[in-house]
Amino acid sequence: MTYSAATAYLYGLQKHGIKLGLENMRALMERLGHPERRVRSLHIGGTNGKGSTAAMTAAILQAAGYRVGLYTSPHLVDFRERIRINQVMIPEQRVAELTGRLQAVLASDLVPTFFELTTAMAFLYFAEAAVDVAVLEVGLGGRFDATNVVEPLACAVTTIALDHQDYLGNTERSIGFEKAGIIKPGVPVVLGRIAGEALAVIREIARERAAPVMALERDFSLDRAGPGQFSYQGRTRAVRNLSCALAGRHQLDNAACAVALIEAAEGKGLAVSDDAVRRGLASVLWEGRLECVEQDPAVFLDGAHNPAAAQVLAAYLGDWLASRPGARLILVWGMMRDKDHRGFIEPLLPLVSEVVLTRADMARSATVQDLREAIGGRIPRCHDSPAAAEALALAKTRAARPDLICVAGSLMLVGEVKALIRGCGLSPLRG
């Protein structure tokens, strides 16, 4: 099987949609000889911040000398971004080979989704490459997510906010219940900045499962010392003078969760020095999250796609604009049709001078008219552009050198823009 044939087969599984449940994964793992049991793992869920936290955790472990598998989703440009070892993407020939082997164990009684088969591929690849530890990002929810067949050393839930309500429920408590499904009996769980009913239900489940809890601002904390600078205080370790390479005040919370997750796992065989923590956080890369890809005018790409993430994005952009008097914000905005368009744009409205409405090349994308209705005339300079390339080009014609262009609202849109900037092709399925 060739790589192109393998990815065509994998993308063809999109027709099965999203099916939450573990029956397929358990059957797959059984037929594959349980590769998920042959690798130590750390499991990270949450509404926002789980991918960044996974990337930081992997970077710290790699700096400590471990051979680290990292499984994340979605990819931005290349399918192989999802499965990496020490930041190197899985080779094309291995994707082809593993796809063939996965096909061979399927039968009429086992019809996996794209995400299930991709997750199985990651487990096989990491087990056969003998990684020291795999860092796994939850795809959707937690309780019935395909990654939730592992027994990790420790797990984390970064944040809880309304998103994917069609699958996870319409309240923060119901979403917290689903996210808490990754908590295993006796396995430590790290909690980020979570409050209210979401926190209450997570604590209930952790107590029922005798899972030790490490919560931000109760069991570990950070002392901010400037942009990207902080110190960490946990139960058993304190690390001073840390620098996080990822932009945004919210990333310091994610960094603290990554350090706490490693601290929680250290009693189970992982050993990480303070120097490795410093080097990992200072060198971490995570594309498409407040990523500056051009200057004069600055172009930022951010995959924020729900109201909570939009508030975080607005805080960062507000600080950026305040530090550059006279600079304007031009937003290139596209979203999926099942997202909260009005809730997303509200915190950004006071900052945006002009907006270019566009859509990713996906059936799920909202139309520019959907987005225009969400704005309701509150941004007078509102332009329509049918595709990412034209939208970015139009934004650049409207921007002066000191201005800021921000592409946001969808990781799918961000992926298309990254592909344009790289001048390369784009994998057709990114969800």
N, C-alpha and C positions, 0 to 999 in steps of 0.2 A: 504494500500500500504506500502511495506517495503522501507527502504532507498535505498537498492540496486536496487529495481524495479524502484524507482523514478529517480535515477541517470541514469539508463539504458534508460529510456524514454527521459530524458533531452538530453543525449548524442546522442540519435537517431535523434534529431532535427538538428544535424550538417549537415545532408544531404541537408538541405535547404540553407546552406551557409550563406553568409553575404548579407542582403538586407537592404540597407539604405533607410529610410523612416519612417514616424511616423503614417501611417494609422493603422497598426496592434496595435501599442502601445495605440493609442487613443481609439480604439475599446475595447482593453483589459481593460484599465482604466475605461471606461464607464461601462462595464459589472461587474467590481469588486467594483463599487461604489466610484471610484476615491481615492484610498488610497494615491496617491502622493500628494493630496491636504490637507491631514490631518497631514502632517509632515513638519516642517520648514526644509529648506535644503540649503546647499552650494554646488555649482556646479563647477567642476574643469576640464578644458580641456588643450590641448597643445600636442606638439609632444613628448617631453621628459620632465620628471620631474613631471607630473601630479599625478602619484601614490604616489611619495614621499611627494609632497605637501599635498595631501589628508590625508596621514597617519599623518603628522605633525599637520595639522589642527585638526584632530580628537583627537590627543593626548593632544593638548592644551585645547580643550573644555572639555575633560574628566578630566583633572587636575583642571579645573574650577568648577567641580562638576556636569556637565551635563551628561545626559544619551545619548550617542552618537552612532548613526548608521554609519557604514562605508561600502560603496559598491565600490569594486575595481575589476579589471580584468587585465590579466588572473590570475587564481590560479596557484601555483607552484606544489603542491602535492595533496591537498585535495580540492574538490569542495567547501567545506564550508568556505574556506578562503575568498571567495568573499563577504560574507555577515556576518557582525560582529556587535555586540553591546558591547561597552566598551571593545573591543579587544577579546571578547569571540565569537567564531564561532557559527553560527546558529546550533542548535542541529539536529542530524540526523532525529529524529521523526518529527520535524517541516518541514524539507525538504520534507519528505514523505507526510505529511498532506497537505502542501501548493501545492505540485505538483498535488495531487488529486483534490484539489479545483480549480486549474487553468485548469486542463483538463476538468472539469465539465462545464466551461463557453465557451469552444471552440466549434466551429461548422465547417461545411464544408466551410463556408465563411471566416474563420479566421484560418490561418495556420502560427503560429509564428516561428521565428528562435530560436535557443538555447539562444542567448543573450537577445532577447526580453522577453522570458518567465522567464529567470533568473532575469532580471531587474524587471519584474512584481512581482516576488516572493519577491525580496528585498523590494519593496514598501509596499507590504502587511505585511511582517514581521515587518518592522519598524513602520508602522501605528498601528498594533495591539499590539506591545510592548510599544507603547506610548513613543517613544524616544523623547528627547527634540529637537534634531536637527540631520539631516542625512547629512553626507558628501559623495558626489557622484562623482566618477571619470567617465569621459566620456570614452566610449569604443573605438570608432573610429570616427574621425572627430569632429562633434559637431552638425551641422545643422540638420542632419537626424539621429543622434544617438538615440538609444532607451531611454536613460536617459533624453532626451531633451523635455520631457512632463512636467517638473517641472517649477514652478515659484519661483526661489530661493531668499533668502535674498540678496545674492551677488554671483558673479561668478568670475572665474579666468581663464586666458590663460597663461600658464607658458612659453612656448617656441614655436617657429615655425621652422621646418626644413623639408627637403624632406623625406617623408616616406608614404607608402600606396598610391603611386601615381595612381595606377589603380582605386582607389575610390575617391581620393581627388584632383587630378590634378597634373600637372608636374612643377608648379612654386610655389614659396613661397607665392605669392599673392593669387593664387587659394586655396592653403592650408589654408592660413590665413582667407580667406572668409568662408571656411567651419568651421573652428574652431570658428570664430566669431558668428556662428549661435546660440551659447548658450546665447548670449547677449539678454536680454529681456528689453522691454521699461521701463525706469526709474530705472532699477536694476544696482547697482554699479558693475563695472568690474575692476579687478586687472590684470595688465599686467606685465609679467616677462621681461627677457632680450630679447626683440623683436625689430627688426630694419627694415629699408628698406620698400619694397612694402608690406610685411606682416603687418607691423605696420600701414602703411598708410590705408590699406583696413579695418583693425580692427577699427581704429579711425573713418573712414567714417561711418561704421555701428553703432558704439556707438553714434556718433553725430545724425544720423538719428533716433535713438531710444531714444534719450535724456537720455542715460545711463552714469552716472558719471564715469570717468576713473581715476584710480590710477595706474601710471606707475612707474616701478622701475627706479631709478636714476632721476626721475622728481618729483614725489609726495611722494615717500618713498625711503629710501636708507639704506645700511648697511655699517658699518665700521668694517672691518676685523681686528682682534686682535691676530691672531694665528690660528693654526689648530683647526677647529671646534668652534672657539670663535669669537663673533661679538657683535655689538650693533646695535639696530634698531632705525631709526628715521622716523616717519610717519607724517601724517597731524595733528593728534590730540594726539599722544602719542609717547614717546621715552622710550625705554627699554634698559638698559645697562647690560653688562656682561652676555650675553647669550651664552649658550653652546649647540651645536647641536650634538646629538648622532650618526647621520648618517655620514659616511665617505665621503670625497671629497669636494673640494672647491665649486663645483656647488651646493651642498646641502645647502650652506648658502643663495644662491639666492632663492632656494625653500623655505627655512625657512622664509626668509623675505616676500615672497609671501603669506605664510600661515598666518603670523602675520598681513599683510596688509588686507588679506581677512577677518579676524576676526574684524579688525578695521573698515572695510567697512560695516560690518554687525552689529556693536555695536549700531548704531542708530536705528536698527530694533528689539531691544529687547534682544540681547545677551550682557551679561556683563562678561568680562574676566579681571582678575587682572594681573598685571605685574608678580607676583609670579607664577600664573598659566601658563603664557607664558614660564617662565624659566623652571618650572618643566616638562611641556609637551615636550618641545624641548629636554631637557636633558634625557628624558626617552623613546623617540619614538623608535619603532621597525619597520623595513621594510625589509623583507627578500629578498635576491637575488639581492641586489644592493650594490656593493662593500662590500659584507658580508664575513668576515673572519671566516671560519668554522674549520680550522685546523692550527696547528703551526709546524714548524721544519720538513719539509718545510711548509711555509705558503700557504694556499689554499684559494683563493678568488673566490667568485661567483658573476658575474655581468650580468644582463640581457640586456646590451647594444646591439642593433641590427640594428642601422643605423649609417651613417657616423658622424653625429653630436654627438651622444652618444659615439662613438668610440674616438672622440677627447677628450671628457671629461675623459673617461677611461684612455687614454694614458697620460693625464696630471697627474692623480693620480698615475698611475703606475710608471711614470717617477720620480716623487717626492719620491716614496717609494724606488726605486732602488738607487737613488742618495744618500739617507740617509744610505744605506747599501752597501758600496763599495765591489765589488766582487760578489754580488748576481746576479743571472741570472733569466730571465723571461721565463717560459715555458707556452705557450698558448695552452689551449684545446679549439678548435674552431669548432663550428657548427652553421649553419644558416638555415633559410628557403630559398627555392629556388627563391622566388620572391623579395628578398632583394638585396641591392647593395653590393655584396661581395667585389669587388675591392675598393670601396669607404670606406668600413668598415676597411679593413686591412691596408690601406695606413698609417694612423697616428700611427699605432702600430708597423710597420715594423722596425723602428730604435731601438726599445726596446726589440724585441723578439729574444731570443737565439735559441729556438727550438719551433716547433709547432706540436701538435697532432691533426690531422684532424678527425672529427667524425660527427655523425648526430644523432639528436633526433629520437625516434621511432615514426615518423609521416610521412604520405605520402607527406606533404608539404616540408619536409627537403631537402636541397641541398645535392648532393652527394659529397663525398670527392674529386672526380675528379673536380667537379665544383669549389671547394675551392682551390684546387691545381692550377688550371688555373688562378685564381685570384691572387695568390701569384707569379706565373711566375718565380719560381726558386730563388726568392729573399731572402728566408729563407733556407739556405742549409740543415739544420737538420729538415726535414719535414717528419713526420710519419703518417701513416694511421691507424685508428682503427675503426671498424665498429659500435661500440655502446659505450654509455657513460661509462659503468662500465669498459670496457677494456681500454678506452681512459684515464680515470683517473688513473687506475692502471699503465699504461705505463708511464704517466707523472711522477708519483711518483718514478718509477724506474730510470728515467732520472735526477731527482732532487737531489741536495745535501741539507743538512739541512738549509743553509742560503738562499736558492733560493725561488722563488715565482712561484706558479702555479696559473694561472688565467683561469677560465672557463667562456667563454663569447661568444656572438654572437646570443643568443636566450634564451628567458625566458623558452622555452620548454626544452631546454638542461639543463638549470640551475635547473629546476624542477626535472628532472630525476636524476641529481647528488644529490640534496637534499634528494630525496627519498632513494637513495643508502646509504647516510650517516645516515639517520634516521633508515634505515633497515625496511622500511614499503612499502606498495603498493602504486601505483601511479594511480590517476584518469586518465582515458583514454583520456579525452578531456580537453585541457587547453587553447584553443584559444578564 
